[in-house]
Amino acid sequence: MPYVPTFDRKQMMVCNWDAFVAPDSVARLIDTFVNSLDMKKYTSREVSEEGRPAYDPAGMYKLLIYGNRKGIRSSRKLAESCRINMEVKWLVGGIEPDFRTISDFRKDNIDSMKEIFYEFNRRMSGAVEWGFTSIDGSKISANNSKDANFTKNKLDDRIQWLNAHTDEYLRILQEMDEQEDMEDTPEELTREVVEAKLKEAKERLERYQAYQKLMEETGASQMSLTDADAKLMKSRNGFEVAYNPQTAVDSETHLIRGFHMTNQVTDHGQLAPTMEDIRKESSDKVLEVVADKGYQKEEDMVECLENGIIPHVITEDGKDEYELELPYEEAETDPTSTKPEELKKCLRAGEIPEAYKDVITKIEVKEVRRLSAGEANGKETAKSVYGTEEEMKERAKEGYFVRNPERNLVYCPNGEILRQKSIKKNGNIRYSNKNACKHCQYRNQCYKGKNEWKEVDFSKDCLEKPCKDWPKAAAEGEKEKAESAASNQKTEGSKRKRLYEKKKIVKLFLKPDRKKTVQRMCLSEHPFGTIKRAMGGSYFLLKGMRKVTGEFALFCLGYNIERAKNLLGFDKMMKVMAGV
């Protein structure tokens, strides 16, 4: 007998559905967990006695959780699984909803996915001991292509390109009008073809100009047409339109304790928001969190300390601690308390709480001289001394970077537009235009640095900066005009009187625990790897911040169920899922 014998397809078989599901299958855990939930808390839709009966929401939740765990995510594939997958048939009781029903249920109940995720973690709290948490972010592609995403610099480049093509089409049409004999004209350049191309170019130009106007009016840095909340971000695979979800992974169990969905390009300022939900679950305990250098933001670390969270953020090379600043507030304190409100009182009064004695090495109250509130907020902004945009461009051609404060852009000496790239810690705005610099003929005369494009920083009062290496082509009269304009700028902008005030502040020195920060990579990396590779979660199917948050909650829940099963064993997990 050379081959393993197979069964006869016409043979009758008598068995129950339970025999098709393995005794330790994750489907049994999902079934027990969802059956123990109070569906009234998670579904707002009332069942009607009239018409066709509705599908049981418990069965639909089981389908979504199981599908995301197994990498079956699209509504069409889930509908197909209801017909051919034995475990899915067992889970949902043999129902076969079509893909529109599955998609509508997921859309209508997407907000409850995050609540169900945290309900799972509450049950796990009775079976495991939590340690400190490790926070990290990862870029996950959004349902939006790069072609459907526009930055201000990209729009400037497209508009310039379309203007050139429009002029060329008009020139060709004019030549056609002037020539009577068009026998030598190629077939692809007939009047009908050129007019069609001209019409298409004008429509695209109007559309891009409308995008540009909308972005300038709203102050948006970029625009995504398919998923408006997604942003263009830099990842390991280059640039992609994505989200930047943050996860908080427990050090003892490697379970995801919490997450925070964001479309922020960097991780700065994400410690406190990511720990917010975990803080609510453990209101009276002092929590600890570790993170890499990308989370170095003083205000964020101060907010964590005031909320009972110790941030162990990896320091720069050569440094052991952070110098943080808080406003001083005199109050009666209780250094022994671990409640967030008491910890905040102690810190602002210049006293070290007992819970922070191992990480805060020194705290002191100082009186300093600072800008008044109106000056610090930048309510008074500089105004251009050149008047029109044409005058600004003419001034830039003399060898200056000229800033237009009303439109928040900079004209370079070559006539190109530099757009805002970022805002630095000192409040200066950085402008750049990678596409323009890439094709600029004066590139070597403008910037000789490591990068391939020019970046120029402006304060709120600064309106122009000289380009040192630019050719001196201006005449003596133009130079005098330039000097006069510069003196006016100094008089009206940078030389205005600033108001200062004395105030008390609290300075503290925070020293992160190096032993905990060393463990960070072993905690934060592998959950994202499992979600992206094993569960197929390298991209989002849904659109919008609200829906994407629910979709990522399904990823985290699927990961936690499998991880908890391996950690506690199947039998114990069944008791935990049942709420016993």
C-alpha positions in Angstrom: 0.0 0.0 0.0 2.1 2.9 -1.3 -0.2 5.8 -0.1 -2.2 6.6 3.0 -5.8 5.5 2.4 -8.5 8.2 2.1 -12.2 8.1 3.0 -15.0 7.4 0.6 -16.8 10.6 -0.2 -20.2 8.9 -0.6 -19.9 7.2 2.8 -22.5 8.4 5.4 -21.1 9.9 8.6 -22.9 10.3 12.0 -21.3 12.9 14.4 -22.0 16.2 16.1 -20.6 19.6 15.3 -18.5 19.6 18.5 -16.3 16.8 17.1 -15.0 19.1 14.4 -13.4 21.5 16.9 -10.2 20.6 18.7 -10.5 20.3 22.5 -7.9 23.1 23.0 -8.9 25.3 20.1 -8.8 29.1 20.5 -12.4 29.1 19.1 -13.6 27.5 22.4 -12.0 30.4 24.4 -13.6 33.0 22.2 -16.9 31.3 22.4 -16.8 31.1 26.2 -15.6 34.7 26.6 -18.3 36.2 24.3 -21.1 34.1 25.8 -20.2 35.5 29.2 -20.5 39.1 28.1 -23.6 41.3 28.6 -24.5 42.1 25.0 -26.8 44.9 26.1 -23.6 46.9 27.2 -22.0 46.6 23.7 -24.9 46.7 21.3 -27.3 49.6 21.1 -29.6 48.2 18.4 -32.9 46.9 19.6 -34.3 43.7 18.1 -37.5 44.2 16.1 -40.3 41.6 16.4 -41.3 42.4 12.8 -39.7 41.4 9.5 -36.8 39.0 9.1 -35.1 37.8 12.3 -31.8 39.6 13.1 -28.5 37.7 13.6 -27.4 37.2 17.2 -24.8 39.9 18.0 -22.8 37.4 20.1 -22.3 35.2 17.0 -21.1 38.3 15.0 -18.7 39.3 17.7 -17.3 35.7 17.8 -16.9 35.9 14.0 -14.9 39.2 14.1 -12.6 38.2 17.0 -11.9 34.8 15.5 -11.3 36.2 12.0 -8.9 38.8 13.2 -6.9 36.3 15.2 -6.6 34.0 12.2 -5.9 36.7 9.6 -9.4 36.4 8.0 -10.3 40.1 8.1 -12.3 41.3 5.1 -16.1 41.0 5.3 -16.1 38.9 2.0 -13.5 36.4 3.4 -15.5 36.2 6.7 -18.7 35.5 4.8 -16.9 32.7 2.9 -15.5 31.3 6.1 -19.1 31.0 7.5 -19.7 28.5 4.6 -16.5 26.5 4.5 -14.6 26.8 7.8 -15.7 24.2 10.4 -14.6 26.1 13.4 -16.4 29.2 12.2 -19.6 27.2 11.5 -19.3 25.9 15.1 -18.7 29.3 16.5 -21.6 31.1 14.8 -24.1 28.2 14.9 -24.3 27.6 11.2 -25.5 31.1 10.2 -24.3 32.4 6.8 -24.5 36.2 6.8 -23.4 37.9 3.6 -20.5 40.3 3.5 -22.7 43.5 3.7 -24.3 42.3 6.9 -20.9 41.6 8.4 -19.5 44.9 7.3 -22.5 46.9 8.6 -22.4 45.1 12.0 -18.6 45.9 12.3 -19.3 49.5 11.3 -22.2 50.0 13.7 -20.5 48.4 16.7 -16.8 49.4 16.1 -16.7 51.5 19.3 -17.5 48.5 21.5 -14.3 46.6 20.4 -12.1 48.7 22.7 -14.5 48.1 25.6 -14.4 44.4 25.0 -10.6 44.4 24.9 -10.4 46.1 28.3 -13.0 43.7 29.7 -10.7 40.8 28.7 -7.8 42.5 30.5 -9.9 43.0 33.6 -10.6 39.3 33.8 -6.9 38.6 33.3 -6.1 40.9 36.2 -7.5 38.3 38.6 -5.2 35.5 37.2 -1.9 37.3 36.7 0.4 39.8 38.4 1.1 42.9 36.4 4.6 44.4 36.2 5.7 47.7 34.6 4.7 48.5 31.1 6.8 49.2 28.0 5.5 51.7 25.4 6.3 51.7 21.7 4.7 52.7 18.4 4.7 51.2 14.9 3.5 52.4 11.6 0.5 50.5 10.1 -0.6 51.4 6.6 -3.9 53.1 6.2 -6.5 52.5 3.5 -5.1 55.4 1.5 -2.5 55.3 -1.3 0.4 57.8 -1.5 -1.1 59.2 -4.8 -4.2 60.2 -2.8 -2.2 62.1 -0.2 -1.0 65.6 -0.7 1.5 67.8 1.2 1.8 71.5 0.6 5.1 71.0 -1.2 3.7 68.2 -3.3 0.8 70.5 -4.4 3.2 73.3 -5.2 5.2 70.9 -7.4 2.0 69.6 -9.1 0.6 73.0 -9.7 3.9 74.3 -11.2 4.0 71.2 -13.5 0.4 71.6 -14.6 0.9 75.3 -15.3 3.8 74.5 -17.6 1.8 71.8 -19.4 -1.2 74.2 -19.8 1.0 76.8 -21.4 2.5 74.3 -23.7 -0.9 73.0 -24.9 -2.0 76.6 -25.5 1.1 77.3 -27.5 0.4 74.2 -29.7 -3.2 75.3 -30.3 -2.0 78.8 -31.2 0.5 77.3 -33.8 -2.4 75.2 -35.2 -4.5 78.3 -35.7 -1.6 80.1 -37.4 -0.9 77.2 -39.8 -3.4 76.4 -42.6 -1.7 73.3 -43.9 -1.5 70.6 -41.1 -0.7 67.6 -43.2 2.6 67.0 -41.4 1.0 67.0 -37.9 1.2 63.6 -36.1 -2.1 61.8 -35.5 -1.6 61.9 -31.7 -1.4 65.8 -31.8 -4.7 66.6 -33.5 -6.7 69.6 -32.3 -9.2 67.3 -30.5 -6.5 65.5 -28.6 -4.7 68.7 -27.5 -8.0 70.3 -26.4 -8.9 67.2 -24.4 -5.5 67.2 -22.7 -5.8 71.0 -22.0 -9.3 70.5 -20.5 -8.0 67.7 -18.3 -5.0 69.7 -17.2 -7.2 72.7 -16.3 -9.6 70.5 -14.2 -6.7 69.0 -12.3 -5.2 72.4 -11.8 -8.4 73.8 -10.4 -8.8 70.8 -8.1 -5.2 71.1 -6.8 -5.6 74.8 -6.2 -8.7 74.1 -4.2 -6.8 71.6 -2.1 -4.1 74.1 -1.6 -6.5 76.9 -0.5 -8.3 74.6 1.9 -5.0 73.5 3.5 -3.9 77.1 4.0 -7.2 78.1 5.5 -7.4 75.1 7.9 -3.6 75.1 8.7 -3.4 71.4 7.8 0.1 70.1 6.9 -1.2 67.5 4.5 -4.4 66.0 3.1 -5.5 62.4 2.5 -8.5 62.0 0.1 -9.5 58.4 0.9 -8.9 58.4 4.7 -8.9 62.0 5.9 -7.3 61.1 9.3 -4.3 59.2 7.9 -0.9 60.9 7.5 2.2 60.4 5.4 4.9 58.9 7.6 8.4 57.6 7.3 8.7 53.9 8.1 11.4 51.3 7.5 10.0 50.7 4.1 10.2 54.4 3.1 7.2 56.7 3.2 3.6 55.5 3.5 0.2 56.9 4.4 -0.3 55.3 7.8 -1.3 55.5 11.5 1.1 55.3 14.5 -0.6 53.1 17.1 1.0 53.0 20.6 0.9 49.9 22.7 1.7 49.4 26.4 3.0 45.9 27.0 3.3 44.3 30.4 6.8 43.2 31.5 5.6 40.1 33.4 3.0 38.6 31.1 3.9 40.3 27.7 0.2 41.0 27.3 -0.9 44.3 25.8 -2.4 46.2 28.7 -3.5 49.2 26.7 -3.1 51.1 23.5 -3.6 54.5 22.0 -4.4 55.2 18.3 -2.7 58.3 16.9 -1.9 59.8 13.5 1.0 61.8 14.9 4.1 61.2 12.8 6.5 60.9 15.8 6.2 59.4 19.3 6.7 62.7 21.1 4.1 63.3 23.8 2.5 59.9 23.6 3.4 58.5 27.1 0.6 60.0 29.1 -2.2 59.4 26.4 -1.2 55.8 26.1 -1.2 55.2 29.8 -4.5 57.0 30.4 -6.8 54.0 30.2 -4.4 51.9 32.3 -4.4 54.7 34.9 -8.2 54.5 35.1 -8.1 50.8 35.8 -5.4 51.2 38.6 -6.4 54.5 40.1 -4.5 54.3 43.4 -1.3 52.5 42.3 1.9 54.1 41.1 2.6 52.8 37.6 6.0 52.5 35.8 6.6 52.8 32.1 9.7 52.5 29.9 10.2 54.0 26.5 12.9 54.8 24.0 14.5 58.2 23.1 11.7 59.0 20.7 9.5 59.8 23.7 11.7 62.5 25.2 9.3 65.4 25.9 9.5 67.2 29.2 5.9 68.2 29.4 4.8 64.6 28.7 7.1 63.2 31.5 5.8 65.9 33.9 2.2 65.0 33.2 3.1 61.3 33.8 4.6 62.1 37.2 1.6 64.2 38.2 -0.7 61.3 37.4 1.2 58.7 39.4 3.2 57.3 36.5 7.0 57.0 36.6 8.5 57.5 33.1 11.7 55.6 32.5 12.7 57.2 29.2 16.1 56.3 27.8 18.4 59.4 28.2 20.8 60.8 25.6 24.4 59.5 25.6 26.4 61.0 28.4 23.4 61.9 30.5 21.9 60.0 33.5 18.9 62.2 34.3 16.3 64.7 33.1 15.9 68.2 34.4 12.1 68.9 34.5 10.2 72.0 35.4 6.8 72.5 37.0 4.8 75.6 38.1 5.0 76.2 41.9 1.8 76.0 43.9 1.8 76.2 47.7 -0.4 73.5 49.3 -0.7 71.1 52.2 0.8 67.8 51.1 0.7 64.1 52.1 4.0 62.6 50.9 2.9 59.1 51.8 -0.1 59.0 49.5 -0.1 57.4 46.1 -3.2 59.1 44.8 -2.5 61.2 41.6 -4.0 64.3 43.1 -1.7 64.1 46.2 1.3 63.3 44.1 0.7 66.4 42.0 0.3 68.6 45.1 3.6 67.3 46.5 5.6 67.9 43.2 4.2 71.4 42.7 4.9 72.3 46.3 8.6 71.3 45.9 8.4 68.1 47.9 9.4 64.6 46.9 6.7 62.0 47.4 7.8 58.7 49.0 6.8 56.7 46.0 9.2 58.8 43.8 12.3 58.8 46.2 14.1 56.2 44.0 13.8 58.1 40.8 13.8 61.8 41.8 17.3 62.7 43.0 16.7 66.3 43.7 13.9 68.9 43.8 14.1 72.7 44.5 12.0 75.8 44.3 13.4 78.7 42.3 12.3 82.2 41.3 13.0 83.0 37.6 12.4 85.8 35.1 10.1 84.7 32.2 8.2 86.2 29.3 4.6 87.2 30.2 1.7 85.0 29.2 0.9 87.1 26.1 4.5 87.2 24.9 5.0 83.5 25.4 1.9 82.5 23.5 3.0 84.6 20.6 -0.2 86.6 20.3 1.7 89.4 18.6 3.1 88.2 15.3 5.3 90.0 12.9 3.8 91.5 9.7 5.5 91.7 6.4 7.2 95.0 5.5 7.1 94.2 1.7 3.4 94.3 1.1 2.5 92.1 -1.8 3.7 88.6 -2.6 5.5 89.9 -5.8 7.5 92.3 -3.6 8.5 89.4 -1.3 9.6 87.4 -4.3 11.6 90.2 -5.7 13.3 90.7 -2.3 14.1 86.9 -2.2 15.8 87.1 -5.6 18.4 89.4 -4.1 19.7 86.5 -2.1 17.3 86.2 0.9 14.8 83.7 2.3 11.7 85.8 2.8 8.9 84.6 5.1 5.2 85.3 4.4 3.7 85.2 7.9 0.1 85.3 6.7 0.4 82.2 4.5 3.1 80.6 6.7 5.6 80.0 3.9 9.0 81.1 2.7 10.2 82.3 -0.7 13.7 81.2 -1.6 16.1 83.1 -3.8 15.3 80.9 -6.8 11.6 81.8 -6.5 10.5 78.4 -5.0 8.2 78.1 -2.0 9.4 76.4 1.2 6.6 75.0 3.4 6.5 74.4 7.2 8.2 71.1 8.0 8.1 71.1 11.8 8.1 73.3 15.0 11.2 73.1 17.1 11.3 72.9 20.9 12.4 76.6 21.1 9.3 77.6 19.1 11.1 78.3 15.8 9.4 77.0 12.6 11.5 75.0 10.1 10.7 75.3 6.4 11.9 73.1 3.5 11.0 71.9 0.0 12.7 68.6 -0.9 11.3 68.5 -4.5 12.4 72.1 -5.3 15.9 71.6 -4.0 16.3 68.4 -5.8 16.0 70.1 -9.3 17.4 73.5 -8.3 20.2 74.8 -10.6 21.7 76.9 -7.8 21.7 74.1 -5.3 25.4 74.2 -4.5 25.4 78.0 -4.1 22.5 77.8 -1.6 23.4 75.0 0.8 26.5 72.8 1.3 25.5 70.4 4.0 24.9 66.7 4.6 21.3 66.7 3.6 20.1 66.9 0.0 17.8 69.9 0.6 17.8 73.2 2.4 16.1 73.7 5.8 15.8 77.2 7.2 14.4 78.1 10.7 12.4 81.3 11.4 11.3 82.7 14.7 7.9 84.3 14.9 9.4 87.8 14.7 11.9 87.0 11.9 10.8 87.8 8.3 14.0 87.2 6.3 17.3 85.5 6.4 20.3 86.0 4.0 21.5 83.2 1.8 25.3 83.6 2.4 26.5 81.8 -0.7 24.1 83.4 -3.1 25.6 85.4 -6.0 25.7 89.1 -5.4 23.8 90.3 -8.4 22.0 93.3 -6.9 23.0 96.8 -7.8 24.0 99.4 -5.2 20.6 101.0 -5.3 19.0 97.7 -4.6 21.3 97.1 -1.7 20.3 100.4 -0.1 16.7 99.4 -0.6 17.3 96.0 1.0 19.1 97.7 4.0 16.2 100.1 4.4 13.7 97.2 4.4 15.8 95.3 6.9 16.0 98.2 9.3 12.2 98.7 9.1 11.8 95.0 9.9 14.0 95.3 13.0 12.1 98.4 14.1 8.7 96.9 13.7 9.4 93.3 14.7 12.4 92.2 16.5 13.1 95.4 18.5 9.7 95.7 20.0 9.6 95.8 23.8 9.1 92.5 25.5 7.3 92.1 28.8 8.8 89.9 31.5 7.6 88.8 34.9 9.0 87.0 37.9 7.5 83.6 38.9 8.3 80.6 41.1 9.0 77.3 39.5 9.9 73.8 40.8 12.9 72.0 39.3 13.3 68.3 39.7 15.9 65.8 38.5 14.5 62.5 37.3 16.8 59.5 37.0 15.3 56.6 34.9 16.0 53.0 36.0 18.5 51.6 33.6 17.7 48.0 34.5 14.1 48.5 33.3 15.0 50.4 30.1 17.3 47.5 29.0 14.3 45.2 28.9 12.3 47.5 26.6 13.2 45.8 23.2 12.3 42.4 24.6 8.8 43.7 25.5 7.6 46.1 22.8 8.8 44.6 19.6 7.3 41.1 19.4 3.6 42.0 19.9 3.8 44.2 16.8 5.6 41.5 14.9 2.9 38.9 15.8 0.1 41.3 14.8 1.7 42.2 11.5 3.1 38.8 10.4 1.1 36.1 12.1 -2.3 37.9 12.1 -1.9 39.9 8.8 -2.3 43.2 10.6 0.2 45.2 8.6 -2.6 47.4 7.1 -6.0 48.7 8.1 -9.1 47.9 6.2 -11.3 50.6 7.8 -11.1 54.4 7.4 -11.1 57.2 10.0 -9.6 57.4 13.5 -12.7 56.0 15.2 -13.0 52.9 13.1 -9.3 52.3 13.0 -9.2 52.4 16.8 -11.8 49.6 16.9 -9.9 47.6 14.3 -6.7 47.8 16.3 -8.6 46.8 19.4 -9.4 43.5 17.6 -5.7 43.0 16.8 -4.8 43.5 20.4 -7.6 41.2 21.7 -6.6 38.5 19.3 -3.0 38.7 20.3 -3.9 38.7 24.1 -6.1 35.7 23.8 -3.4 33.5 22.2 -0.7 34.8 24.5 -2.8 34.3 27.6 -3.6 30.7 26.4 0.1 29.9 26.2 0.8 31.6 29.5 -1.9 30.0 31.7 -2.9 26.9 29.8 -6.2 26.1 28.2 -8.1 24.8 31.2 -7.3 27.8 33.4 -8.1 30.2 30.6 -11.5 28.6 30.1 -12.3 29.4 33.8 -11.0 33.0 33.4 -13.0 33.6 30.2 -16.2 32.3 31.9 -15.6 34.8 34.7 -15.3 32.0 37.3 
